[in-house]
Amino acid sequence: MYLQRRAMNACEGDLQRIQDREKRNAPPQFNQATTRKKTVMKMIRLLLAIVMLAAVLTGCASGPQQADLEVAMPALKPGYGRIYFLRSSAFFGSPIQPEIQLNNQVVGRSRARGFFFVDRPAGAYQAKTSTSVATALDFSLSVGEVKYIRTEVNIALMGIMPGSVSFIVMDESMAEPELRKLSYTGRAVKADPK
């Protein structure tokens, strides 16, 4: 009896070792739930990429180029100056298109890859806009002067939430080459009658 039990225990131990070895060498079990989660995550990533691309493409300005407008550009009236608002960046924040106010009057929108201009009498001005944060720029305009003001969208919260729009006064030598690449987004321009 003692020998029989011992032989049985030895056999059970051998059987257990064989089963453990088979488990270690067996191919991994197919897990449908894990595979489904991975597939869903890939689909979500693809969908997000498509949405981001669509947002970038639809947020860009469309309209005539500056060179096309030069012929129709009206001459400045006596006592007036011209203010250009431009926005070059197209990738970050392109769906964000806040209104731009000049002395509390809406004059246009900050659109990616776009520009517009307004003619105003010489004097003191304040340009302002707001997204989640309001921003303002105080400046003066002289008779016959042309000001170039670039708007830039500053992204906050790791690129998820819009931050603020900043104003930057540009020198003509920097602004003119940039303007040539942008589309006009302002009101219809009527040439002066000759």
C-alpha positions as CSV (number, residue, x, y, z in Angstrom):
1,M,0.0,0.0,0.0
2,Y,2.8,2.4,0.9
3,L,4.5,1.7,-2.3
4,Q,1.4,2.1,-4.3
5,R,0.7,5.5,-2.8
6,R,4.3,6.5,-3.5
7,A,4.0,5.4,-7.1
8,M,0.8,7.3,-7.5
9,N,2.3,10.5,-6.0
10,A,5.2,10.1,-8.3
11,C,2.9,9.7,-11.3
12,E,0.8,12.7,-10.3
13,G,4.0,14.8,-9.9
14,D,5.2,13.7,-13.4
15,L,1.7,14.4,-14.8
16,Q,1.7,17.9,-13.2
17,R,5.2,18.7,-14.6
18,I,4.1,17.5,-18.1
19,Q,1.0,19.7,-17.9
20,D,3.0,22.8,-16.8
21,R,5.5,22.2,-19.6
22,E,2.7,22.0,-22.2
23,K,1.2,25.3,-20.8
24,R,4.5,27.1,-21.2
25,N,5.1,25.8,-24.8
26,A,1.5,26.3,-25.9
27,P,0.7,29.1,-28.3
28,P,-1.0,32.2,-26.7
29,Q,-4.7,32.0,-26.4
30,F,-6.7,34.1,-28.9
31,N,-8.4,36.9,-26.9
32,Q,-11.3,38.5,-28.8
33,A,-11.8,41.3,-26.3
34,T,-8.2,42.5,-26.5
35,T,-8.2,42.3,-30.3
36,R,-11.5,44.2,-30.5
37,K,-10.1,47.0,-28.3
38,K,-7.0,47.4,-30.4
39,T,-9.1,47.6,-33.6
40,V,-11.4,50.2,-32.0
41,M,-8.4,52.3,-30.9
42,K,-6.9,52.2,-34.4
43,M,-10.2,53.3,-35.9
44,I,-10.5,56.2,-33.3
45,R,-6.9,57.3,-34.2
46,L,-7.7,57.3,-37.9
47,L,-10.9,59.2,-37.4
48,L,-9.1,61.9,-35.2
49,A,-6.4,62.2,-37.9
50,I,-9.1,62.8,-40.6
51,V,-10.9,65.3,-38.4
52,M,-7.7,67.2,-37.7
53,L,-6.8,67.3,-41.4
54,A,-10.3,68.6,-42.3
55,A,-10.1,71.3,-39.6
56,V,-6.8,72.5,-41.0
57,L,-8.0,72.5,-44.6
58,T,-11.3,74.2,-43.9
59,G,-9.8,76.8,-41.6
60,C,-7.6,78.3,-44.3
61,A,-8.6,81.5,-46.0
62,S,-9.6,81.5,-49.7
63,G,-9.8,84.5,-51.9
64,P,-7.8,86.6,-54.3
65,Q,-4.1,87.0,-53.8
66,Q,-2.6,90.4,-53.0
67,A,-1.1,90.7,-56.5
68,D,-4.6,90.3,-58.0
69,L,-5.9,93.2,-55.8
70,E,-3.1,95.7,-56.5
71,V,-4.9,96.9,-59.6
72,A,-8.2,97.4,-57.8
73,M,-6.7,98.8,-54.6
74,P,-8.2,102.2,-53.8
75,A,-5.8,105.1,-53.2
76,L,-5.7,106.5,-49.7
77,K,-8.0,109.5,-49.1
78,P,-6.3,112.7,-47.8
79,G,-5.8,112.5,-44.0
80,Y,-6.1,108.7,-44.0
81,G,-3.7,105.7,-43.4
82,R,-4.1,102.0,-44.1
83,I,-3.9,99.1,-41.6
84,Y,-3.3,95.6,-42.9
85,F,-4.2,92.6,-40.6
86,L,-2.6,89.4,-41.6
87,R,-2.3,85.8,-40.4
88,S,0.3,83.5,-42.0
89,S,0.1,80.4,-39.9
90,A,-2.2,77.6,-41.2
91,F,-1.5,74.6,-39.1
92,F,-2.0,75.5,-35.4
93,G,-5.4,77.0,-34.6
94,S,-6.7,77.3,-38.1
95,P,-10.3,76.7,-37.1
96,I,-10.0,79.6,-34.7
97,Q,-11.1,82.7,-36.5
98,P,-11.9,85.5,-34.0
99,E,-13.3,88.8,-35.0
100,I,-10.9,91.8,-34.9
101,Q,-12.2,95.1,-33.6
102,L,-10.7,98.4,-34.2
103,N,-11.8,101.0,-31.7
104,N,-14.7,98.7,-30.7
105,Q,-15.9,98.3,-34.3
106,V,-15.6,94.9,-36.0
107,V,-13.4,95.2,-39.1
108,G,-12.8,91.6,-40.0
109,R,-11.7,88.2,-38.9
110,S,-8.3,86.6,-38.2
111,R,-8.3,83.8,-40.7
112,A,-5.4,81.4,-41.3
113,R,-3.4,82.3,-44.5
114,G,-5.5,85.4,-45.0
115,F,-5.3,89.2,-44.8
116,F,-7.6,92.3,-45.0
117,F,-7.1,96.0,-44.7
118,V,-9.0,99.0,-43.6
119,D,-8.4,102.7,-44.3
120,R,-8.8,105.0,-41.3
121,P,-8.2,108.7,-40.5
122,A,-4.9,109.4,-38.7
123,G,-5.1,109.0,-34.9
124,A,-4.9,106.7,-32.0
125,Y,-6.3,103.1,-32.4
126,Q,-6.9,100.0,-30.4
127,A,-7.1,96.6,-32.1
128,K,-8.6,93.8,-30.0
129,T,-9.9,90.3,-30.3
130,S,-10.8,87.5,-28.0
131,T,-11.0,83.7,-27.9
132,S,-10.7,82.3,-24.4
133,V,-8.6,85.3,-23.6
134,A,-9.0,88.9,-24.7
135,T,-6.0,90.7,-26.3
136,A,-5.5,94.3,-27.3
137,L,-2.9,96.4,-29.1
138,D,-2.7,100.2,-28.9
139,F,-1.0,102.1,-31.7
140,S,-1.2,105.4,-33.7
141,L,-1.7,105.9,-37.4
142,S,-0.2,108.8,-39.2
143,V,-1.4,110.4,-42.4
144,G,-0.4,108.3,-45.4
145,E,1.1,105.6,-43.2
146,V,0.6,101.9,-43.8
147,K,0.6,99.6,-40.7
148,Y,1.0,95.9,-40.9
149,I,-0.3,93.9,-37.9
150,R,0.1,90.2,-37.8
151,T,-2.2,88.0,-35.6
152,E,-1.0,84.7,-34.2
153,V,-3.0,82.1,-32.4
154,N,-1.2,80.9,-29.3
155,I,-2.4,77.4,-28.3
156,A,-2.9,76.5,-24.7
157,L,-3.5,73.3,-22.7
158,M,-1.2,71.1,-24.8
159,G,-2.8,72.0,-28.1
160,I,-6.4,71.1,-27.1
161,M,-7.9,74.4,-26.1
162,P,-7.4,77.7,-27.9
163,G,-5.3,80.2,-26.0
164,S,-5.1,83.8,-27.0
165,V,-4.5,85.7,-30.3
166,S,-1.6,88.0,-30.1
167,F,-1.0,91.1,-32.3
168,I,2.5,91.9,-33.7
169,V,3.3,95.1,-35.5
170,M,5.5,94.2,-38.5
171,D,8.0,96.2,-40.6
172,E,7.0,96.7,-44.2
173,S,10.1,94.8,-45.4
174,M,8.9,91.7,-43.5
175,A,5.2,92.1,-44.1
176,E,5.1,92.6,-47.9
177,P,6.6,89.2,-48.8
178,E,4.3,87.5,-46.4
179,L,1.2,89.3,-47.9
180,R,2.0,88.0,-51.4
181,K,1.5,84.4,-50.1
182,L,-1.9,85.1,-48.4
183,S,-5.5,85.4,-49.7
184,Y,-7.7,88.5,-49.3
185,T,-10.5,87.9,-46.8
186,G,-11.9,91.4,-46.4
187,R,-14.8,93.2,-47.9
188,A,-15.1,93.6,-51.7
189,V,-12.5,96.1,-53.0
190,K,-13.8,98.7,-55.5
191,A,-11.3,100.4,-57.7
192,D,-11.4,104.2,-57.8
193,P,-13.2,105.6,-60.9
194,K,-10.7,107.1,-63.3
